[in-house]
Amino acid sequence: MILNRLSPQECKVAMYIAHGYDNQEIATKLELSPRTVVKYMTRCLNKLNIPLGGASRVKLARKIWEGENE
């Protein structure tokens, strides 16, 4: 499963992204700063070999949803 490659906190952030939450909403829910959310998201992208860019959140969400349905 794709989520096994992520730490528990990275997994939480990735799941919130997959559900359409923005960085501020994720930060509020997980009691983190928005900057920390970005750091976790960047780690997720790197671990899942998703390039940084305008569509990276969409690609991450798609990869999470596909991984959930494996």
C-alpha positions in Angstrom: 0.0 0.0 0.0 1.3 3.4 -0.9 0.6 4.9 2.5 3.1 2.5 4.0 5.9 4.6 2.5 4.9 7.6 4.6 5.3 8.4 8.3 2.1 8.6 10.3 2.1 12.4 10.2 2.8 12.5 6.5 0.0 10.1 6.0 -2.4 12.3 7.9 -1.4 15.3 5.8 -1.6 13.4 2.5 -5.1 12.1 3.4 -6.3 15.6 4.2 -4.9 16.8 0.9 -6.6 13.9 -0.9 -9.9 15.1 0.7 -9.4 18.6 -0.7 -8.3 20.5 2.4 -6.0 23.4 2.0 -2.8 24.0 4.0 -4.4 26.3 6.6 -7.3 23.9 7.2 -4.9 21.0 7.6 -2.7 23.0 10.0 -5.8 23.9 12.1 -7.0 20.2 12.2 -3.5 18.8 13.1 -2.5 21.8 15.3 0.5 22.6 13.2 1.7 25.7 11.4 0.9 26.0 7.7 4.7 25.9 7.0 5.0 22.6 8.8 2.1 21.2 6.6 4.1 22.3 3.5 7.2 20.5 4.8 5.2 17.3 5.3 3.5 17.6 1.9 7.0 18.1 0.3 8.2 15.0 2.0 5.2 13.1 0.8 5.8 14.3 -2.8 9.5 13.3 -2.6 8.8 9.8 -1.2 6.1 9.2 -3.8 8.3 10.5 -6.7 5.8 13.3 -7.5 7.5 16.4 -9.0 6.9 19.8 -7.3 4.7 22.1 -9.3 1.3 23.5 -9.9 -0.5 20.1 -10.1 1.5 18.3 -7.4 -1.4 18.4 -4.9 -3.7 16.8 -7.5 -1.1 14.2 -8.4 -0.7 13.4 -4.7 -4.4 13.1 -4.2 -4.8 10.9 -7.2 -1.9 8.6 -6.0 -3.4 8.4 -2.6 -6.9 7.5 -4.0 -5.4 4.9 -6.4 -3.3 3.4 -3.5 -6.4 3.2 -1.3 -8.2 1.2 -4.0 -5.3 -1.3 -4.7 
